[in-house]
């Protein structure tokens, strides 16, 4: 009886051992498969990231090349237009300068010999000279900004903005220069009118 029991129990124990062993092996195999699958998925993700980064870099490079070509195409137009604007400012400056010289010549050659004196002549001339220098500086800065425009530079838009700012300063300086010349003209006219009025009054008094 005992021998029969042993014969029955032993196969059962052996079967249980193989079941446990197989079950453990199965768990190890499943874990290994999952780990390998995770590694492959990570590799695929890394490859995808690299491809995306590479394509983005290529697109960025092509975009930069396209912008460079567009800038080079427009460069001649931008530089020519900028130079023309600066040249117009230069011509306007020369017109004002010549006008101021003619007024000064008229005062010194026609009025001063007659004894007509502008009391603040030196101050007015100093103001004209200062405004003239400011115009020259602003125009030269604008010309330099136009001449140095470079598409290969770090900031072509910034260079163009600098030129525009320089031109705004040149225009403002031209207006101030013109105002100082007008003040000079007004002072001369006033001095002349006062002298003529004084002369007329003295002439009328003499006739009486």
C-alpha positions as CSV (number, residue, x, y, z in Angstrom):
1,X,0.0,0.0,0.0
2,X,2.8,2.4,0.9
3,X,4.7,1.4,-2.2
4,X,1.6,2.2,-4.3
5,X,1.3,5.6,-2.7
6,X,4.9,6.4,-3.3
7,X,4.5,5.3,-6.9
8,X,1.5,7.7,-7.3
9,X,3.0,10.7,-5.4
10,X,6.4,10.6,-7.1
11,X,5.2,11.2,-10.6
12,X,3.0,13.9,-9.3
13,X,5.9,15.7,-7.6
14,X,8.0,15.2,-10.8
15,X,5.2,16.7,-12.9
16,X,4.9,19.6,-10.5
17,X,8.6,20.3,-10.7
18,X,8.5,20.4,-14.5
19,X,5.5,22.7,-14.4
20,X,7.2,25.1,-12.1
21,X,10.4,25.0,-14.1
22,X,8.5,25.6,-17.3
23,X,6.5,28.4,-15.8
24,X,9.7,30.1,-14.6
25,X,11.3,29.7,-18.0
26,X,8.1,31.1,-19.6
27,X,8.3,34.2,-17.4
28,X,12.0,34.7,-18.2
29,X,11.3,34.3,-21.9
30,X,8.4,36.8,-21.8
31,X,10.5,39.3,-19.9
32,X,13.3,39.0,-22.3
33,X,11.0,39.4,-25.3
34,X,9.5,42.6,-23.7
35,X,13.0,44.0,-23.0
36,X,14.1,43.3,-26.5
37,X,11.0,44.9,-27.9
38,X,11.5,48.0,-25.7
39,X,15.1,48.3,-26.9
40,X,14.0,48.0,-30.5
41,X,11.3,50.6,-30.0
42,X,13.8,53.0,-28.4
43,X,16.2,52.5,-31.3
44,X,13.4,53.3,-33.8
45,X,12.5,56.4,-31.8
46,X,16.1,57.6,-31.8
47,X,16.4,56.9,-35.5
48,X,13.2,58.8,-36.1
49,X,14.4,61.8,-34.0
50,X,17.7,61.8,-36.0
51,X,15.9,61.8,-39.3
52,X,13.5,64.6,-38.2
53,X,16.5,66.7,-36.9
54,X,18.4,66.1,-40.1
55,X,15.5,67.1,-42.3
56,X,14.9,70.2,-40.2
57,X,18.5,71.1,-40.6
58,X,18.3,70.6,-44.3
59,X,15.2,72.7,-44.6
60,X,16.7,75.5,-42.4
61,X,19.8,75.5,-44.7
62,X,17.7,75.6,-47.8
63,X,15.6,78.4,-46.4
64,X,18.8,80.3,-45.5
65,X,20.1,79.8,-49.0
66,X,16.8,81.0,-50.5
67,X,16.8,84.1,-48.3
68,X,20.4,84.8,-49.3
69,X,19.5,84.6,-53.0
70,X,16.5,86.9,-52.5
71,X,18.6,89.3,-50.6
72,X,21.4,89.3,-53.2
73,X,18.7,89.9,-55.9
74,X,17.3,92.8,-54.0
75,X,20.7,94.1,-52.8
76,X,21.4,96.2,-55.9
77,X,17.9,97.7,-55.8
78,X,18.2,98.5,-52.1
79,X,21.7,100.0,-52.4
80,X,20.8,102.1,-55.5
81,X,17.6,103.4,-53.8
82,X,19.5,104.2,-50.6
83,X,22.3,106.0,-52.5
84,X,19.7,108.1,-54.4
85,X,18.0,109.1,-51.2
86,X,21.4,110.1,-49.7
87,X,22.3,111.9,-52.9
88,X,19.0,113.9,-52.8
89,X,19.8,114.9,-49.2
90,X,23.3,115.9,-50.3
91,X,21.9,118.1,-53.1
92,X,19.4,119.7,-50.8
93,X,22.2,120.4,-48.3
94,X,24.3,122.0,-51.1
95,X,21.3,124.2,-52.1
96,X,20.9,125.4,-48.5
97,X,24.6,125.9,-48.2
98,X,24.8,128.0,-51.4
99,X,21.7,130.0,-50.2
100,X,23.3,130.7,-46.9
101,X,26.5,131.9,-48.6
102,X,24.6,134.2,-50.9
103,X,22.8,135.8,-48.0
104,X,26.0,136.2,-46.1
105,X,27.7,137.8,-49.2
106,X,24.8,140.2,-49.6
107,X,25.0,141.2,-45.9
108,X,28.8,141.8,-46.0
109,X,29.1,143.3,-49.5
110,X,25.9,145.3,-49.7
111,X,24.5,146.1,-46.3
112,X,27.5,146.3,-44.0
113,X,29.3,149.0,-46.1
114,X,26.1,151.1,-45.7
115,X,26.3,150.8,-41.9
116,X,23.5,148.2,-41.6
117,X,24.5,145.9,-38.9
118,X,22.9,142.7,-37.6
119,X,23.6,142.8,-33.8
120,X,23.7,139.0,-33.3
121,X,25.5,138.2,-36.6
122,X,28.2,136.1,-35.1
123,X,25.8,134.0,-33.0
124,X,23.6,133.4,-36.1
125,X,26.6,132.4,-38.2
126,X,27.8,130.1,-35.4
127,X,24.4,128.4,-35.3
128,X,24.4,128.0,-39.1
129,X,27.9,126.4,-38.9
130,X,26.8,124.0,-36.2
131,X,23.7,122.9,-38.1
132,X,25.7,122.5,-41.2
133,X,28.2,120.1,-39.5
134,X,25.3,118.1,-38.1
135,X,23.9,117.7,-41.6
136,X,27.2,116.6,-43.0
137,X,27.7,114.0,-40.3
138,X,24.2,112.5,-40.7
139,X,24.5,112.3,-44.5
140,X,27.9,110.7,-44.4
141,X,26.6,108.1,-41.9
142,X,23.7,107.3,-44.2
143,X,26.0,107.0,-47.2
144,X,28.3,104.6,-45.3
145,X,25.3,102.5,-44.2
146,X,24.1,102.2,-47.8
147,X,27.6,101.4,-49.1
148,X,28.2,98.7,-46.4
149,X,24.9,96.9,-46.9
150,X,25.8,93.2,-47.1
151,X,23.5,90.2,-47.4
152,X,26.2,88.0,-45.9
153,X,26.3,90.1,-42.8
154,X,24.8,89.1,-39.5
155,X,21.8,91.3,-39.8
156,X,20.9,92.7,-43.3
157,X,17.5,94.0,-42.0
158,X,19.3,95.7,-39.1
159,X,21.7,97.4,-41.6
160,X,18.8,98.7,-43.6
161,X,17.1,99.9,-40.4
162,X,20.3,101.7,-39.5
163,X,20.3,103.5,-42.9
164,X,16.7,104.6,-42.5
165,X,17.5,105.9,-39.0
166,X,20.5,107.8,-40.4
167,X,18.3,109.3,-43.1
168,X,15.7,110.4,-40.6
169,X,18.5,112.1,-38.7
170,X,19.8,113.7,-41.9
171,X,16.3,115.0,-42.8
172,X,15.8,116.4,-39.3
173,X,19.3,118.0,-39.5
174,X,18.4,119.6,-42.9
175,X,15.3,121.1,-41.4
176,X,17.2,122.6,-38.6
177,X,19.9,123.9,-41.0
178,X,17.2,125.5,-43.1
179,X,15.6,127.1,-40.0
180,X,18.9,128.6,-38.9
181,X,19.4,130.1,-42.4
182,X,15.9,131.5,-42.3
183,X,16.7,133.1,-38.9
184,X,19.7,134.7,-40.5
185,X,17.6,136.0,-43.4
186,X,15.0,137.4,-41.0
187,X,17.7,139.1,-38.9
188,X,19.2,140.8,-42.1
189,X,15.8,141.9,-43.3
190,X,14.9,143.3,-39.9
191,X,18.2,145.2,-39.7
192,X,17.7,146.5,-43.2
193,X,14.1,147.6,-42.5
194,X,15.1,149.3,-39.3
195,X,17.9,151.1,-41.0
196,X,15.6,152.3,-43.8
197,X,13.0,153.3,-41.3
198,X,15.6,155.3,-39.3
199,X,16.9,156.9,-42.5
200,X,13.4,157.8,-43.6
201,X,12.6,159.3,-40.2
202,X,15.8,161.3,-40.1
203,X,15.1,162.5,-43.7
204,X,11.6,163.5,-42.8
205,X,12.8,165.3,-39.7
206,X,15.4,167.2,-41.8
207,X,12.8,168.3,-44.3
208,X,10.7,169.7,-41.5
